[in-house]
Amino acid sequence: MNKNWIVILLVAGLLSCKKESQGPVLPAASGLPVMVTIDQNQPGNVIPANFQGLSYETGLLIESPEILNANNTVLVQLIKNVGPGVLRIGGNSSDNISWTGRERNPANSKDELTTTEIDRLSAFSRIIEWPVLFGLNLGNNNAAAAADEARYAHKSLQDNLFAFALGNEPDVYHAYPFRTPAYSVDNYQGEWEIYKSAIHLAVPQATFAGPGTAYNTDWISAFAKKLSNHIKLIDAHYYAAGPASDPAINYHTILKPSWKLDNTLQVIRNESATYHLPFRITESNSIYGGGKVGTSDVFASALWALDLMWAIAGSNGQGINFHGGNGAIYSPIAIEHGVITARPVYYAMLAFNYGSTGGAMLPVRIDQSQYNCSAHACANADHTTSITLINKDESASFAFNIQLTKTASNIKIVRLTAPNITSKTGTTFAGRMVNADGTFKPGGGDQYAVNKKSFVINVPAGSATVVTVQ
C-alpha cells in the first residue's frame, strides 16, 4: 500500500478516536449566570463517614415496637442506603418516661421504659450498624434511676453505644413542669455533674454529649466552658422555624437564608475549636412541633435539608440527626398505616451521601450571592471532586459557571428533582425513586467530556444537582 495512504488512514483513525472520546456536548448555558470558583488545592476538614443520622423519641420504643425493630426490613434497608450514621434516641418524651429496670409486663404503662425496649433497640442498632446516642431522663431529677438505666443500656448496646445525653433541651425546662421559671444553665450544670458521677459509678467507661439545647446558644458556651473535659461531643438542636401552628409559616420560610442557623453554627463552631471537641446537631428538622403540612412534607424541604447538611459540614460539624417518627409531618421516613415511604428529606440524605461522604471540604466562592442558591464541594479519596449545586428559587433557573483550579477531563451529573417545589410525591435522585422494599440504586446520570478548567451546569428552578469531576 502507498505510504501516503497509510499515514492518511492513521490520522483519520486518531481523529475518529478523539471524536469518540469527546462524547456528548454539555448543553448551552440556560438561566441566570452564577459564577462559582472552587479551589481544589486547599482541601479542609474531612466529612465523617457517619455524618448522617436519624433521631427518634424514646416513646416510640414503647408505643410502636414494630418500627425500630430488626425485623422491619424496609426501614433497615432505607437506613443502610444512606451509609454509616448515628441513631439518636431521646426527644421530649425521654424526660417523661421512667425506668423500671425489668422486662415489660402487662402492668407497665406507655410512660415506663423496660429492658425489653432497650434490648429491641440494641438488636436494631446492630443490624443497621449505627451506634446509639442514648438520652436519659433528667426531667425527674433521679440520678440513681438514670445510672441504673445507663448500666443496662451499656450492657445491652455494648460497642453500639455512642454516648449518653442527659436531659433533652434543658434550656426550655422552665417552660415545662420539670423546673421553676428561674432554672438556669448553672442549675443544669450542677444536676448534670451529679448525674455524670452516678453514671460513672455504674458504667466507668461511659461517655457523654451535651448540652443538647433547643436554641439558647449562651447555654452552649457556658456548658462547654465548665464541662468540656467531661464530654466527647458538643451537641445542640436546630429547627428552621416554628411552631407548626403559626399560620405565617409556609415552604417559603425554610427556603430563605437563615440568620438563626448562621448564629447557631458560629457559636457552636467557636466552642468546638476552643475546647478541641467535635460537634453535632443531634436533633433537627424544618418546623418544630412535628412539622407543618405543605412545608415539611414537600420537595422544598429536601432542598432545605440538603443545604443544611452542607452548611453543618462546612462549619466542621460532625453530623446531623433528622428527627422523625410515627405521625411526624417532617419525618424523613414516613410510617403510616403500616406502610413505610421515603419523604423528600430522605432523598436529600441520599444526595448528600452521594456527593460528600469521606470527602474533604473545598473552599467555594459564589459571586452572585444575591440569588437564592448555593454551591458546595469536596475532594474525594479517589481523586475526584464532588460539587453540589442547589437552586432554592421557585421560578428562576441558574447557569452555574464552574471555575476549577485543575483541568477536568470528564464530569457526571445527577439530579435531585420533583414535579415541582410543593410536590409531596414524585421526588427522585439520580433518576430513581426508592423501591417499595426500601432498596435504592442511583442511575448512571449524564456524562460529558470537558477537558478544561471551566464549564457550565444548568440547574432548573427548585432543584439540585450533584456533579462528579474527574
ZIZICOR-V754138 format. One record per residue. SS is DSSP state (helix for helix, strand for strand, loop for the rest). PHI is phi in whole degrees, -180 to 180 (none if undefined). OMEGA is omega in whole degrees, 0 to 359 (* if undefined). Layout:
# ZIZICOR-V754138
SS;PHI;OMEGA, SS;PHI;OMEGA
This chain:
# ZIZICOR-V754138
loop;none;178, loop;-59;183, helix;-60;180, helix;-63;178, helix;-66;178, helix;-63;179, helix;-62;181, helix;-62;180, helix;-65;179, helix;-64;180, helix;-62;179, helix;-62;179, helix;-64;180, helix;-65;179, helix;-64;179, helix;-65;179, helix;-63;181, helix;-64;180, helix;-64;180, helix;-66;183, helix;-71;181, helix;-70;178, loop;65;181, loop;-63;179, loop;-94;178, loop;-58;177, loop;-60;178, loop;-64;180, loop;-57;181, loop;-145;181, loop;129;179, strand;-66;184, strand;-75;177, strand;-131;180, strand;-89;180, strand;-123;179, strand;-110;183, strand;-122;179, strand;-93;182, loop;-78;181, loop;-93;184, loop;-127;179, loop;-65;181, loop;-109;183, loop;-65;179, strand;-86;178, loop;-75;183, loop;-61;178, loop;-62;182, loop;-98;181, loop;-58;184, strand;-74;178, strand;-168;175, strand;-124;180, strand;-130;179, strand;-134;176, strand;-69;173, helix;-58;180, helix;-60;179, helix;-63;180, helix;-61;184, helix;-92;187, helix;-75;184, loop;-134;184, loop;-63;182, loop;-82;186, loop;-84;178, loop;-82;190, loop;-135;182, loop;-60;179, loop;-87;178, loop;-84;190, helix;-64;180, helix;-68;179, helix;-65;177, helix;-57;181, helix;-66;179, helix;-60;179, helix;-69;179, helix;-64;180, helix;-60;184, loop;-94;174, loop;85;179, loop;-61;180, strand;-168;179, strand;-129;178, strand;-101;181, strand;-107;176, strand;-119;182, strand;175;180, loop;77;182, helix;-56;184, helix;-66;182, helix;-65;178, helix;-93;180, loop;-122;184, loop;-115;181, strand;-94;183, strand;-101;180, loop;-98;182, loop;78;181, loop;-133;174, loop;-68;180, loop;-68;175, loop;-137;185, loop;-57;182, loop;-80;181, loop;-74;179, loop;-96;178, loop;-73;178, loop;-98;180, strand;-125;178, strand;-100;183, loop;-122;177, helix;-64;180, helix;-61;181, helix;-68;181, helix;-68;179, helix;-66;178, helix;-67;176, helix;-62;180, helix;-61;179, helix;-63;179, helix;-65;182, helix;-64;179, helix;-70;184, helix;-75;177, helix;-89;179, loop;63;174, loop;-114;174, strand;-70;187, strand;-112;167, strand;-89;193, strand;-106;180, strand;-87;178, strand;-108;184, loop;-76;172, loop;-102;182, loop;-60;181, loop;-84;177, loop;54;181, loop;-120;185, helix;-65;181, helix;-65;179, helix;-66;179, helix;-63;179, helix;-65;179, helix;-69;176, helix;-64;178, helix;-63;179, helix;-59;182, helix;-72;178, helix;-60;179, helix;-65;179, helix;-63;183, helix;-81;184, helix;-78;181, helix;53;183, helix;-68;179, helix;-89;173, strand;-93;182, strand;-78;179, strand;-176;173, strand;-103;171, strand;-115;184, strand;-105;182, loop;84;180, loop;-122;177, loop;51;183, helix;-64;179, helix;-68;175, helix;-116;176, helix;-56;182, helix;-63;181, helix;-89;181, loop;-119;182, loop;-75;182, loop;-65;188, loop;-142;179, loop;-81;178, loop;-60;182, loop;-87;183, loop;-59;187, loop;-124;177, helix;-63;177, helix;-65;176, helix;-61;180, helix;-61;182, helix;-63;177, helix;-64;178, helix;-66;180, helix;-61;181, helix;-67;176, helix;-63;178, helix;-61;182, helix;-59;180, helix;-64;180, helix;-65;181, helix;-68;179, helix;-66;175, helix;-67;180, helix;-84;182, loop;-136;185, loop;-57;183, loop;-91;182, loop;-61;174, loop;-121;189, strand;-135;170, strand;-120;178, strand;-176;4, strand;-96;179, strand;62;183, strand;-76;178, loop;-79;184, loop;-157;189, loop;-80;183, helix;-70;176, helix;-63;178, helix;-66;179, helix;-61;181, helix;-64;181, helix;-65;180, helix;-64;180, helix;-62;181, helix;-62;185, helix;-90;192, helix;-121;182, helix;-59;181, helix;-76;185, helix;-113;181, loop;-127;176, loop;-102;188, strand;-155;168, strand;-85;179, strand;-135;179, strand;-152;179, strand;-110;179, strand;-149;171, strand;-124;184, strand;-65;183, strand;-165;178, strand;161;0, loop;-78;181, loop;-64;181, loop;-77;181, loop;-69;183, loop;-68;182, loop;-79;182, loop;-84;173, loop;-147;186, helix;-67;175, helix;-63;183, helix;-58;185, helix;-82;180, helix;-90;180, loop;-79;172, loop;-57;187, loop;-120;174, helix;-68;180, helix;-62;178, helix;-65;180, helix;-57;181, helix;-66;180, helix;-60;182, helix;-69;179, helix;-64;180, helix;-64;184, helix;-69;176, helix;-66;179, helix;-64;179, helix;-67;177, helix;-60;180, helix;-70;182, helix;-63;185, loop;-105;176, loop;54;179, loop;-124;174, strand;-70;174, strand;-132;181, strand;-146;172, strand;-89;192, strand;-91;170, strand;-150;182, strand;-158;167, strand;-174;189, strand;-75;186, strand;-123;182, strand;-71;186, loop;97;176, loop;96;181, loop;94;183, loop;-123;177, loop;-61;181, loop;86;176, loop;-128;185, loop;-80;184, loop;-116;180, loop;-114;187, helix;-62;177, helix;-55;181, helix;-67;177, helix;-69;179, helix;-65;177, helix;-61;184, helix;-65;180, helix;-64;179, helix;-66;179, helix;-62;180, helix;-60;179, helix;-69;178, helix;-64;179, helix;-67;178, helix;-62;179, helix;-67;176, loop;-95;181, loop;69;174, loop;-72;183, loop;-91;177, loop;157;182, strand;-147;175, strand;-118;177, strand;-79;183, strand;-79;179, strand;-170;179, loop;139;184, loop;-58;174, loop;82;181, loop;-74;181, loop;-63;184, loop;-88;184, loop;-59;177, loop;-60;179, strand;-122;183, strand;-89;177, strand;-130;183, strand;-128;180, loop;55;177, loop;83;181, strand;-102;181, strand;-102;180, strand;-135;177, strand;-90;178, loop;-91;184, helix;-53;180, helix;-60;178, helix;-63;178, helix;-66;174, helix;-64;178, helix;-65;176, helix;-62;181, helix;-66;180, helix;-67;179, helix;-60;181, helix;-64;188, helix;-104;187, helix;-142;197, loop;-53;178, loop;83;181, loop;-83;176, strand;-102;182, strand;-59;178, loop;-115;177, strand;-64;180, strand;-130;176, strand;-125;175, strand;-109;182, loop;-78;182, loop;-94;186, loop;-73;180, loop;-75;180, loop;-84;181, loop;-87;181, strand;-150;179, strand;-150;178, strand;-140;181, strand;-140;183, strand;-149;175, strand;-148;176, strand;-95;185, loop;-97;182, loop;-63;180, loop;-87;177, loop;74;171, loop;-90;174, strand;-121;177, strand;-105;180, strand;-125;176, strand;-110;181, strand;-116;185, strand;-120;178, strand;-111;181, loop;-97;177, loop;-80;185, loop;-78;186, loop;-126;186, loop;-96;171, loop;-89;180, strand;-122;173, strand;-106;183, strand;-81;177, strand;-91;186, strand;-86;178, strand;-113;182, strand;-104;174, strand;-96;178, strand;-124;180, strand;-71;176, strand;-94;177, strand;-87;181, strand;-138;174, strand;-133;174, strand;-126;185, strand;-118;170, strand;-127;189, strand;-130;172, strand;-105;188, strand;-141;173, loop;-154;179, loop;-53;173, loop;-159;188, loop;-71;178, loop;-105;180, loop;-71;175, loop;-93;179, loop;-130;177, loop;88;177, loop;-69;176, strand;-135;169, strand;-128;182, loop;53;176, loop;74;184, strand;-131;170, loop;-108;176, loop;-71;179, loop;-76;183, loop;-61;179, loop;-87;178, loop;93;182, loop;-74;179, loop;-150;175, loop;-135;182, loop;-66;176, loop;-73;184, loop;-76;180, loop;74;179, strand;-106;183, strand;-118;182, strand;-140;171, strand;-94;182, strand;-119;176, strand;54;175, strand;-161;184, strand;-91;181, strand;-141;177, strand;-163;183, strand;-115;176, strand;-116;177, strand;-86;178, strand;-125;182, loop;-62;179, loop;-56;176, loop;60;179, strand;-157;177, strand;-139;183, strand;-137;173, strand;-114;181, strand;-112;174, strand;-105;185, strand;-107;176, loop;-111;*
